[in-house]
Amino acid sequence: MIQRLRELLEQDEGCVYSVYLDSLDKPTLGIGHLIVEDDPEYGWPVGAPVSEERVAELFAQDVHVAINDARWLHPELDDMPEDAQITIISLAYQLGGPRYSKFLKHHAAIELRRWKEAAAELRDSKLYRQTPQRTERHAARLEALA
């Protein structure tokens, strides 16, 4: 599942082996890793190269956090269909647990395994207006479980 998750996140986030500015002009690298003060790359100029090993290391760290956030939001995550797991983890990766936790109706629908309703809640969100193609892929993946 981790390999499939990485492929989907690379499709959504891209995979850049250098420092770049994200859509909010924040320094980022690899597979959507926001550079923070604790990172050795903090303060590096845009365009500075980053090794494949470092990108893989940061992805492993970031996906571990996303999986933990997803399990915190949905303790029964491991019992869900793989497409539901992938979608929930991907959204936790994109948004972070605290921000993703605010999708209350979406999470309630997931708890009840109402996949079409969970998909509809994604489509009726600010996130959908900000990243429509990506969020539509998430919604379609959930909807296909119904």
N, C-alpha and C positions, 0 to 999 in steps of 0.2 A: 504494500500500500504506500510506503514512503516514496518509492520511486515514482509511482503514478502521481502522488501528491506533488512531488518536485516538478514533474513535467507540466502539470496543470498550473502550478505557481509560476514557473518560468514563462508559460504562455501569458499569464496575467500580469506578472511583475516585470518580465524580461530577465535577462541574466547578463550583467555588465561587469566586465573585469577591470573596472576603473571607477574612480569616484565620479559621480554625476549628481545633478540636482533633480530631485523628484518634482512632481507636479506642483508642490507647495514651495519649491526652491530650497528644499532642505537637503544637505549632503547625504548621499545614499551610495550604496555599492552592492554588487552581487545581485541576489534575488530579492530586491526591495528592502535590504537591510539599512535602516536609518542609522547613520553614524552618531554615536553618543560620546560624551566626554571620556568614558572609560575605554573606548576603542583606541587602539594605537593609530588608527587612520584619522582620528579627530584632528581637524585643522589642515588636513592634506588638501592641496588644490584640486579643483575639478580637472579631471583627465588623468590624475595620478594612477598608474597601473596597480592592480591588485591581483595576486596569484589565484589560480584555480583552487589551490589548497585552502587559501584563506576564505574564499567564497563558499567552499564546501563546509568549512568549519563554522562559519557564521550561519549558514543555512541550517545545519544540524542544531545549533543553539536556538535559533529562532523557531524552527519547527517544533522543537521540544517544548518551548514556552507555549506555542499555539496549541499543541496537543494537551498540555496541562490545563490551559484555559478552557479548551473545549470540554474536557472531562469535569472541570469545575462547574461549567454551565449545564452539562448533561452527564451526570454520573454513570448513566447506563449507555454511554457512547459506544463502548465496545460491543454491545449487543445489537446495535443498529446496522442496517445494510451499509455496505462499504461506501456507496455513493452518498449516503447521508453523512457518514463519518468524514469523508473527503470534503464535503461542502461545509460542514460545521468547522472543521479544522482550518480550511482555507479562509473562511470568513474571520475566524479568530486571528489568523496570521495577518490578514489585511488590516483589520480594525483594532486588534488588541482585545483582550478579554473584557476590560471595563467598558469600552465603547460598544462592543458587540452585545454585552449583557443588557443594554438598553432596548433591544429589539424584543420587547416583552411578549407581544402577540405571536411573533414568529417562534419564539422559544416555547410558548405554551402549545402551539400547534405541533411542534416537533415532539414534545412530551406525549402528546396524544396520538402521534404517528399520523397526523393529518397533513400529509406531504403537500397536497395541492394548496391547502390553506397557508402552510409555511412558505410556499413559493409566492403566493399572492401577497403575503406580508412583505417579502423582499421587494416585489415590484412596486409596492405602495410605500416606498421609503426614499429619503433624501439620498441614500447610497445609490439607489437605482438611477436617480437623476444625475449623480456625479459620475458613475461608472456603469452606464447602461449595458454595454456588451458583456462585461465581466459578470455583473449581477444577474443578467438574463441567463448566462450559462449556469450559475448557481441555482436559479429558480427552475430552470428546465431539468436539471439533474434531480432536484427534489420531486418535481412534478412526475417524472418518469417512474418514481417509486410507487405512485398511487395505483 
